[in-house]
Amino acid sequence: MGALLQRAGFALPVVDSETLTITYENIFRLMADLRGMGGGNAVLARHKANPGKALFMRAADIYTRNYAEKSGSGRIEASIEIIYLIGWAPHETQQKPLRPGSAKTRLADALGTQETKL
C-alpha cells in the first residue's frame, strides 16, 4: 500500500491498520451498516432479481450460528479492518533516508539491549 502512495507522488509513506470487532443485534443491522458504507454487490453481471426472504433468513441463521457472541447475549460479531495511509507532499526541506550502514548510533544502544549476531 505504501508503494501506491509513492506512485501517486507522496513521500515518506506510512501504512498502519487495526482490526475492530463490532457486535450487532442481527445480520440485518450488519447489512444495513454495510449498505450505508457503500458495501453492496459491485459485480456488473450479477443476477438482479430479488433472491427472496428465504435466502436472507437462511443467511441470518448460518451467520448467527457461526459468529454469535461468546457471551451468549444473542448478538453477532463482525470484524472490520481499518487501514490508515499517510503520505506527505514532497518538499526540498523534507528529511531524506540515510544510506544503509551510515547510522552513528546503534539500535541496540538506544534500546538498552545486547546486539545478537546471527
DSSP file (Angstrom, degrees, kcal/mol; ACC not computed):
  #  RESIDUE AA STRUCTURE BP1 BP2  ACC     N-H-->O    O-->H-N    N-H-->O    O-->H-N    TCO  KAPPA ALPHA  PHI   PSI    X-CA   Y-CA   Z-CA
    1    1 A M     >        0   0    0      0, 0.0     4,-1.5     0, 0.0     3,-0.3   0.000 360.0 360.0 360.0 -35.6    0.0    0.0    0.0
    2    2 A G  H  >  +     0   0    0      1,-0.2     4,-2.1     2,-0.2     5,-0.1   0.870 360.0  58.0 -61.4 -35.1    2.9    2.3    0.7
    3    3 A A  H  > S+     0   0    0      1,-0.2     4,-2.7     2,-0.2    -1,-0.2   0.847 100.8  56.9 -63.3 -33.3    4.1    1.8   -2.9
    4    4 A L  H  > S+     0   0    0     -3,-0.3     4,-1.5     2,-0.2    -1,-0.2   0.906 106.2  49.4 -63.3 -40.6    0.7    3.1   -4.1
    5    5 A L  H  <>S+     0   0    0     -4,-1.5     5,-2.6     2,-0.2    -2,-0.2   0.917 111.8  48.6 -63.4 -42.5    1.3    6.3   -2.1
    6    6 A Q  H ><5S+     0   0    0     -4,-2.1     3,-1.7     1,-0.2    -2,-0.2   0.914 109.2  51.9 -64.4 -42.3    4.7    6.7   -3.7
    7    7 A R  H 3<5S+     0   0    0     -4,-2.7    -1,-0.2     1,-0.3    -2,-0.2   0.802 106.0  56.2 -63.7 -27.8    3.4    6.0   -7.2
    8    8 A A  T 3<5S-     0   0    0     -4,-1.5    -1,-0.3    -5,-0.2    -2,-0.2   0.455 127.8-100.4 -83.0  -0.7    0.8    8.8   -6.5
    9    9 A G  T < 5S+     0   0    0     -3,-1.7    -3,-0.2     1,-0.3     2,-0.2   0.529  76.5 137.0  98.6   6.5    3.7   11.2   -5.7
   10   10 A F      < -     0   0    0     -5,-2.6    -1,-0.3    -6,-0.2     2,-0.3  -0.574  41.3-141.6 -86.5 152.0    3.6   11.2   -1.9
   11   11 A A  E    S+A   88   0A   0     77,-3.5    77,-2.3    -2,-0.2    -1,-0.0  -0.742  72.2  15.7-109.1 159.3    6.8   11.0    0.1
   12   12 A L  E    S-     0   0A   0     -2,-0.3    -1,-0.2    75,-0.2     2,-0.1   0.906  81.3-157.6  48.5  57.2    7.6    9.1    3.3
   13   13 A P  E     -     0   0A   0      0, 0.0     2,-0.4     0, 0.0    74,-0.2  -0.350  11.4-168.3 -68.5 143.8    4.5    6.8    3.2
   14   14 A V  E     -A   86   0A   0     72,-2.7    72,-2.7   -13,-0.1     2,-0.4  -0.999   2.0-171.1-131.7 130.4    3.3    5.2    6.4
   15   15 A V  E     +A   85   0A   0     -2,-0.4     2,-0.3    70,-0.2    70,-0.2  -0.983  12.7 162.7-123.3 132.4    0.7    2.4    6.4
   16   16 A D  E     -A   84   0A   0     68,-2.2    68,-3.5    -2,-0.4     2,-0.3  -0.955  10.9-171.6-141.7 159.8   -1.0    1.2    9.6
   17   17 A S  E     -A   83   0A   0     -2,-0.3     2,-0.3    66,-0.2    66,-0.2  -0.985   7.7-166.7-149.4 159.7   -4.0   -0.9   10.3
   18   18 A E  E     -A   82   0A   0     64,-2.0    64,-3.0    -2,-0.3     2,-0.5  -0.990  16.5-137.5-146.1 147.5   -6.2   -2.1   13.2
   19   19 A T  E     -A   81   0A   0     -2,-0.3     2,-0.4    62,-0.2    62,-0.2  -0.914  19.8-169.7-108.7 129.6   -8.9   -4.7   13.4
   20   20 A L  E     -A   80   0A   0     60,-2.9    60,-2.8    -2,-0.5     2,-0.5  -0.916  13.5-146.2-116.8 143.5  -12.1   -4.0   15.4
   21   21 A T  E     -A   79   0A   0     -2,-0.4     2,-0.4    58,-0.2    58,-0.2  -0.953  19.8-173.3-109.7 124.9  -14.8   -6.4   16.4
   22   22 A I  E     -A   78   0A   0     56,-3.2    56,-2.5    -2,-0.5     2,-0.4  -0.885  13.0-141.1-116.1 145.0  -18.3   -4.9   16.4
   23   23 A T  E     -A   77   0A   0     -2,-0.4     2,-0.3    54,-0.2    54,-0.2  -0.847  15.3-166.1-109.1 148.1  -21.4   -6.6   17.6
   24   24 A Y  E     -A   76   0A   0     52,-2.7    52,-2.6    -2,-0.4     3,-0.1  -0.919  31.3-125.1-129.0 153.6  -24.8   -6.3   16.0
   25   25 A E  S    S-     0   0    0     -2,-0.3     2,-0.3    50,-0.2    -1,-0.1   0.880  91.3 -23.9 -62.1 -39.6  -28.3   -7.2   17.1
   26   26 A N  S >> S-     0   0    0     49,-0.1     4,-1.6    50,-0.1     3,-0.6  -0.959  72.7 -87.2-163.6 174.7  -28.7   -9.3   14.0
   27   27 A I  H 3> S+     0   0    0     -2,-0.3     4,-2.8     1,-0.2     5,-0.2   0.781 119.8  61.9 -64.7 -26.8  -27.5   -9.8   10.4
   28   28 A F  H 3> S+     0   0    0      2,-0.2     4,-1.7     1,-0.2    -1,-0.2   0.851 103.1  48.9 -71.7 -32.9  -29.9   -7.3    9.1
   29   29 A R  H <> S+     0   0    0     -3,-0.6     4,-2.0     2,-0.2    -1,-0.2   0.891 111.9  50.5 -68.2 -40.0  -28.4   -4.5   11.2
   30   30 A L  H  X S+     0   0    0     -4,-1.6     4,-2.5     1,-0.2    -2,-0.2   0.937 110.3  48.7 -60.7 -47.7  -25.0   -5.6    9.9
   31   31 A M  H  X S+     0   0    0     -4,-2.8     4,-2.7     1,-0.2    -1,-0.2   0.859 108.2  54.7 -63.1 -35.1  -26.2   -5.5    6.3
   32   32 A A  H  X S+     0   0    0     -4,-1.7     4,-2.3     2,-0.2    -1,-0.2   0.911 109.6  47.3 -65.1 -41.0  -27.7   -2.0    6.9
   33   33 A D  H  X S+     0   0    0     -4,-2.0     4,-1.5     2,-0.2    -2,-0.2   0.930 112.4  49.3 -63.5 -45.1  -24.3   -0.7    8.1
   34   34 A L  H  <>S+     0   0    0     -4,-2.5     5,-3.3     1,-0.2     3,-0.3   0.917 112.2  48.0 -60.8 -43.3  -22.6   -2.3    5.1
   35   35 A R  H ><5S+     0   0    0     -4,-2.7     3,-1.5     1,-0.2    -1,-0.2   0.896 108.9  54.2 -63.8 -40.1  -25.1   -0.8    2.7
   36   36 A G  H 3<5S+     0   0    0     -4,-2.3    -1,-0.2     1,-0.3    -2,-0.2   0.776 107.3  51.2 -64.9 -26.8  -24.6    2.6    4.4
   37   37 A M  T 3<5S-     0   0    0     -4,-1.5    -1,-0.3    -3,-0.3    -2,-0.2   0.378 124.6-103.6 -89.2   3.5  -20.9    2.3    3.8
   38   38 A G  T < 5S+     0   0    0     -3,-1.5     2,-1.4    -4,-0.2    -3,-0.2   0.669  74.6 144.3  84.4  16.7  -21.4    1.6    0.2
   39   39 A G      < +     0   0    0     -5,-3.3    -1,-0.1    -6,-0.2     2,-0.1  -0.438  25.7 129.9 -90.5  62.8  -20.7   -2.1    0.6
   40   40 A G  S    S-     0   0    0     -2,-1.4     2,-0.7    -5,-0.1    -5,-0.0  -0.346  72.4 -67.8-100.6-173.3  -23.1   -3.5   -1.9
   41   41 A N        -     0   0    0      1,-0.1    -1,-0.1    -2,-0.1     5,-0.1  -0.696  45.9-177.8 -80.0 113.4  -22.6   -6.0   -4.7
   42   42 A A        +     0   0    0     -2,-0.7     2,-0.5     3,-0.0    -1,-0.1   0.362  40.7 120.6 -95.1   4.4  -20.4   -4.3   -7.3
   43   43 A V    >   -     0   0    0      1,-0.2     3,-1.2     2,-0.1    -2,-0.1  -0.581  51.5-156.4 -74.2 120.5  -20.5   -7.1   -9.8
   44   44 A L  T 3  S+     0   0    0     -2,-0.5    -1,-0.2     1,-0.3    -3,-0.0   0.855  90.3  50.8 -65.9 -35.3  -21.9   -5.7  -13.1
   45   45 A A  T 3  S+     0   0    0      2,-0.1    -1,-0.3    -3,-0.1    -2,-0.1   0.185  83.4 131.5 -90.5  18.2  -23.1   -9.1  -14.4
   46   46 A R  S <  S-     0   0    0     -3,-1.2     2,-0.5     1,-0.1    -5,-0.0  -0.269  70.5 -98.8 -70.4 157.6  -24.9  -10.1  -11.2
   47   47 A H        -     0   0    0      1,-0.1    -1,-0.1     2,-0.1    -2,-0.1  -0.662  34.1-160.3 -74.6 123.8  -28.4  -11.5  -11.2
   48   48 A K        +     0   0    0     -2,-0.5    -1,-0.1     2,-0.1     2,-0.1   0.510  52.7 108.1 -91.7  -5.0  -30.6   -8.5  -10.4
   49   49 A A  S    S-     0   0    0      1,-0.1    -2,-0.1     2,-0.1     0, 0.0  -0.448  82.8-100.9 -72.8 146.5  -33.7  -10.3   -9.3
   50   50 A N        -     0   0    0      1,-0.2    -1,-0.1    -2,-0.1     3,-0.1  -0.520  26.6-144.7 -65.4 124.9  -34.6  -10.3   -5.6
   51   51 A P        -     0   0    0      0, 0.0     4,-0.3     0, 0.0    -1,-0.2   0.637  44.2-117.1 -71.8 -11.6  -33.5  -13.6   -4.1
   52   52 A G     >  -     0   0    0      1,-0.1     4,-1.1     2,-0.1     3,-0.4  -0.037  23.8 -76.3  96.6 160.7  -36.4  -13.7   -1.7
   53   53 A K  H  > S+     0   0    0      1,-0.2     4,-2.4     2,-0.2     5,-0.2   0.825 120.2  64.6 -64.6 -35.2  -36.9  -13.7    2.0
   54   54 A A  H  > S+     0   0    0      1,-0.2     4,-2.3     2,-0.2    -1,-0.2   0.882 100.0  52.0 -60.6 -40.3  -35.9  -17.4    2.5
   55   55 A L  H  > S+     0   0    0     -3,-0.4     4,-2.4    -4,-0.3    -1,-0.2   0.926 111.8  45.5 -62.6 -44.7  -32.3  -16.8    1.3
   56   56 A F  H  X S+     0   0    0     -4,-1.1     4,-2.3     2,-0.2    -2,-0.2   0.863 112.0  51.2 -69.6 -35.1  -31.8  -13.9    3.8
   57   57 A M  H  X S+     0   0    0     -4,-2.4     4,-2.1     2,-0.2    -1,-0.2   0.896 111.5  48.1 -67.0 -39.2  -33.4  -15.9    6.6
   58   58 A R  H  X S+     0   0    0     -4,-2.3     4,-2.5    -5,-0.2    -2,-0.2   0.914 111.3  50.5 -65.9 -42.6  -31.1  -18.8    5.9
   59   59 A A  H  X S+     0   0    0     -4,-2.4     4,-2.8     1,-0.2     5,-0.2   0.906 109.9  50.8 -60.3 -42.2  -28.1  -16.5    5.7
   60   60 A A  H  X S+     0   0    0     -4,-2.3     4,-2.4     1,-0.2    -1,-0.2   0.902 110.3  49.7 -62.6 -41.2  -29.1  -15.0    9.1
   61   61 A D  H  X S+     0   0    0     -4,-2.1     4,-2.1     2,-0.2    -2,-0.2   0.933 114.1  44.0 -63.4 -46.7  -29.3  -18.5   10.6
   62   62 A I  H  X S+     0   0    0     -4,-2.5     4,-2.1     2,-0.2     5,-0.2   0.922 115.0  48.2 -66.0 -44.8  -25.9  -19.5    9.3
   63   63 A Y  H  X S+     0   0    0     -4,-2.8     4,-2.7     1,-0.2    -1,-0.2   0.913 112.2  49.3 -64.0 -42.3  -24.2  -16.3   10.3
   64   64 A T  H  X S+     0   0    0     -4,-2.4     4,-0.7    -5,-0.2    -1,-0.2   0.903 111.3  50.0 -63.6 -40.8  -25.7  -16.4   13.8
   65   65 A R  H  < S+     0   0    0     -4,-2.1    -1,-0.2    -5,-0.2     3,-0.2   0.892 120.3  35.3 -64.0 -39.9  -24.6  -20.0   14.2
   66   66 A N  H  < S+     0   0    0     -4,-2.1    -2,-0.2     1,-0.2    -1,-0.2   0.748 128.4  30.8 -88.5 -25.5  -21.0  -19.2   13.2
   67   67 A Y  H  < S+     0   0    0     -4,-2.7    10,-2.8    -5,-0.2    -2,-0.2   0.033  75.8 142.1-128.6  28.4  -20.5  -15.7   14.6
   68   68 A A  B  <  -B   76   0A   0     -4,-0.7     8,-0.3     8,-0.2     2,-0.1  -0.449  62.7 -98.0 -68.8 143.3  -22.6  -15.5   17.7
   69   69 A E    >   -     0   0    0      6,-3.2     3,-1.7     1,-0.1     5,-0.4  -0.373  27.7-129.8 -61.4 137.8  -21.0  -13.5   20.5
   70   70 A K  T 3  S+     0   0    0      1,-0.3    -1,-0.1     2,-0.1    -2,-0.1   0.678 100.9  72.7 -67.0 -17.3  -19.4  -15.9   23.0
   71   71 A S  T 3  S-     0   0    0      1,-0.1    -1,-0.3     4,-0.1    -2,-0.1   0.627 106.6-121.1 -73.7 -11.4  -21.1  -14.2   26.0
   72   72 A G  S <  S+     0   0    0     -3,-1.7    -2,-0.1     3,-0.2    -1,-0.1   0.680  71.4 134.4  80.8  16.8  -24.4  -15.7   24.9
   73   73 A S  S    S-     0   0    0      2,-0.1     3,-0.1    -4,-0.1    -3,-0.1   0.628  73.6-117.1 -75.0 -13.0  -26.1  -12.3   24.5
   74   74 A G  S    S+     0   0    0     -5,-0.4     2,-0.1     1,-0.4    -1,-0.1   0.366  75.4 125.3  90.8  -5.9  -27.6  -13.3   21.2
   75   75 A R        -     0   0    0     -6,-0.0    -6,-3.2   -49,-0.0    -1,-0.4  -0.477  54.7-131.7 -83.3 158.6  -25.6  -10.6   19.3
   76   76 A I  E     -AB  24  68A   0    -52,-2.6   -52,-2.7    -8,-0.3     2,-0.3  -0.801  14.0-131.6-110.1 154.9  -23.4  -11.4   16.4
   77   77 A E  E     -A   23   0A   0    -10,-2.8     2,-0.3    -2,-0.3   -54,-0.2  -0.796  19.5-179.1-106.6 146.9  -19.9  -10.3   15.8
   78   78 A A  E     -A   22   0A   0    -56,-2.5   -56,-3.2    -2,-0.3     2,-0.4  -0.986  15.5-146.8-140.8 134.5  -18.3   -8.8   12.7
   79   79 A S  E     -A   21   0A   0     -2,-0.3     2,-0.4   -58,-0.2   -58,-0.2  -0.831  14.3-173.0-103.5 139.8  -14.7   -7.8   12.3
   80   80 A I  E     -A   20   0A   0    -60,-2.8   -60,-2.9    -2,-0.4     2,-0.5  -0.958  14.6-143.7-127.5 149.0  -13.5   -4.8   10.3
   81   81 A E  E     -A   19   0A   0     -2,-0.4     2,-0.5   -62,-0.2   -62,-0.2  -0.961   9.5-157.7-113.6 126.8  -10.0   -3.7    9.4
   82   82 A I  E     -A   18   0A   0    -64,-3.0   -64,-2.0    -2,-0.5     2,-0.5  -0.907   8.4-160.6-102.7 126.0   -9.3    0.0    9.2
   83   83 A I  E     -A   17   0A   0     -2,-0.5     2,-0.5   -66,-0.2   -66,-0.2  -0.935   0.9-157.7-111.8 126.0   -6.3    0.8    7.0
   84   84 A Y  E     -A   16   0A   0    -68,-3.5   -68,-2.2    -2,-0.5     2,-0.5  -0.892   7.0-171.3-103.7 126.8   -4.6    4.2    7.5
   85   85 A L  E     +A   15   0A   0     -2,-0.5     2,-0.4   -70,-0.2   -70,-0.2  -0.980   7.6 178.7-118.1 124.3   -2.5    5.6    4.6
   86   86 A I  E     +A   14   0A   0    -72,-2.7   -72,-2.7    -2,-0.5     2,-0.3  -0.989   7.8 156.6-129.0 133.9   -0.4    8.7    5.3
   87   87 A G  E     -     0   0A   0     -2,-0.4     2,-0.3   -74,-0.2   -75,-0.2  -0.981  26.8-136.0-150.2 158.8    1.9   10.5    2.9
   88   88 A W  E     -A   11   0A   0    -77,-2.3   -77,-3.5    -2,-0.3     3,-0.1  -0.871  28.4-105.0-118.1 149.9    3.4   13.9    2.6
   89   89 A A        -     0   0    0     -2,-0.3   -79,-0.1   -79,-0.2   -80,-0.0  -0.556  51.3-103.2 -67.5 133.0    3.8   16.2   -0.5
   90   90 A P        +     0   0    0      0, 0.0     2,-0.3     0, 0.0    -1,-0.1  -0.271  47.9 172.4 -61.2 144.4    7.5   16.1   -1.4
   91   91 A H    >   -     0   0    0      4,-0.1     3,-1.7    -3,-0.1    -3,-0.0  -0.986  42.6-119.9-151.5 147.9    9.5   19.2   -0.5
   92   92 A E  T 3  S+     0   0    0     -2,-0.3    -1,-0.0     1,-0.3     0, 0.0   0.740 112.9  56.2 -64.6 -21.9   13.2   20.0   -0.6
   93   93 A T  T 3  S+     0   0    0      2,-0.0    -1,-0.3    -3,-0.0     3,-0.1   0.501  83.4 114.2 -86.4  -3.0   13.3   20.6    3.2
   94   94 A Q  S <  S-     0   0    0     -3,-1.7     0, 0.0     1,-0.1     0, 0.0  -0.376  77.8 -99.1 -70.7 144.3   11.9   17.1    3.8
   95   95 A Q        -     0   0    0     -2,-0.1    -1,-0.1     1,-0.1    -4,-0.1  -0.260  35.5-144.6 -60.6 148.9   14.2   14.6    5.6
   96   96 A K        -     0   0    0     -3,-0.1     2,-0.1   -84,-0.0    -1,-0.1  -0.902  22.2-104.1-115.5 145.5   15.9   12.1    3.3
   97   97 A P        -     0   0    0      0, 0.0     2,-0.1     0, 0.0    -1,-0.0  -0.409  38.1-120.6 -67.4 144.5   16.7    8.5    4.3
   98   98 A L        -     0   0    0      1,-0.1     3,-0.1    -2,-0.1     5,-0.1  -0.426  33.3 -91.5 -79.6 158.7   20.3    7.7    5.2
   99   99 A R    >   -     0   0    0      1,-0.1     3,-1.9    -2,-0.1     4,-0.1  -0.440  54.2 -92.9 -64.5 142.2   22.4    5.2    3.3
  100  100 A P  T 3  S+     0   0    0      0, 0.0    -1,-0.1     0, 0.0     0, 0.0  -0.365 113.6  20.8 -56.7 134.4   22.2    1.7    4.9
  101  101 A G  T 3  S+     0   0    0     -3,-0.1    -2,-0.1    -2,-0.0     0, 0.0   0.471  94.3 104.9  86.4   3.4   25.1    1.3    7.4
  102  102 A S    <   +     0   0    0     -3,-1.9    -3,-0.1     2,-0.0    -1,-0.0   0.349  43.7 128.5 -98.7   7.1   25.6    5.0    7.9
  103  103 A A        -     0   0    0      1,-0.1     3,-0.1    -4,-0.1     0, 0.0  -0.299  46.3-158.3 -64.3 145.7   24.0    5.3   11.3
  104  104 A K  S    S+     0   0    0      1,-0.1     2,-0.4     2,-0.0    -1,-0.1   0.561  78.7  52.3 -98.5 -13.3   26.0    6.9   14.1
  105  105 A T  S    S-     0   0    0      4,-0.0     2,-0.3     3,-0.0    -1,-0.1  -0.981  83.3-126.3-126.5 136.3   24.0    5.3   16.9
  106  106 A R     >  -     0   0    0     -2,-0.4     4,-1.8     1,-0.1     3,-0.2  -0.601  11.2-136.9 -81.3 140.6   23.4    1.6   17.3
  107  107 A L  H  > S+     0   0    0     -2,-0.3     4,-2.1     1,-0.2     5,-0.2   0.883 105.6  58.9 -60.8 -39.6   19.8    0.5   17.7
  108  108 A A  H  >>S+     0   0    0      1,-0.2     5,-2.6     2,-0.2     4,-0.7   0.876 105.6  49.4 -59.3 -37.9   20.9   -1.9   20.5
  109  109 A D  H >45S+     0   0    0     -3,-0.2     3,-0.6     2,-0.2    -1,-0.2   0.908 109.8  50.4 -67.4 -41.4   22.3    1.0   22.5
  110  110 A A  H 3<5S+     0   0    0     -4,-1.8    -2,-0.2     1,-0.2    -1,-0.2   0.842 115.4  43.4 -64.8 -32.9   19.0    3.0   22.0
  111  111 A L  H 3<5S-     0   0    0     -4,-2.1    -1,-0.2    -5,-0.2    -2,-0.2   0.536 109.0-124.6 -89.5  -7.4   17.0    0.0   23.2
  112  112 A G  T <<5S+     0   0    0     -4,-0.7     2,-0.3    -3,-0.6    -3,-0.2   0.906  70.5 115.6  66.5  41.6   19.4   -0.8   26.1
  113  113 A T  S   <S-     0   0    0     -5,-2.6     2,-0.4    -6,-0.1    -1,-0.2  -0.814  70.5 -95.0-134.3 172.3   20.0   -4.3   24.9
  114  114 A Q        -     0   0    0     -2,-0.3     2,-0.3    -3,-0.1    -5,-0.0  -0.754  37.4-122.3 -90.6 136.9   22.7   -6.6   23.6
  115  115 A E        -     0   0    0     -2,-0.4     2,-0.6     1,-0.0    -1,-0.0  -0.636  22.7-148.3 -77.6 133.4   23.1   -7.0   19.9
  116  116 A T        -     0   0    0     -2,-0.3     2,-0.4     2,-0.0    -1,-0.0  -0.910   5.7-149.3-105.2 124.0   22.9  -10.6   18.8
  117  117 A K              0   0    0     -2,-0.6    -2,-0.0     1,-0.1     0, 0.0  -0.772 360.0 360.0 -93.0 135.1   24.9  -11.6   15.7
  118  118 A L              0   0    0     -2,-0.4    -1,-0.1     0, 0.0    -2,-0.0   0.429 360.0 360.0 -91.2 360.0   23.5  -14.3   13.6
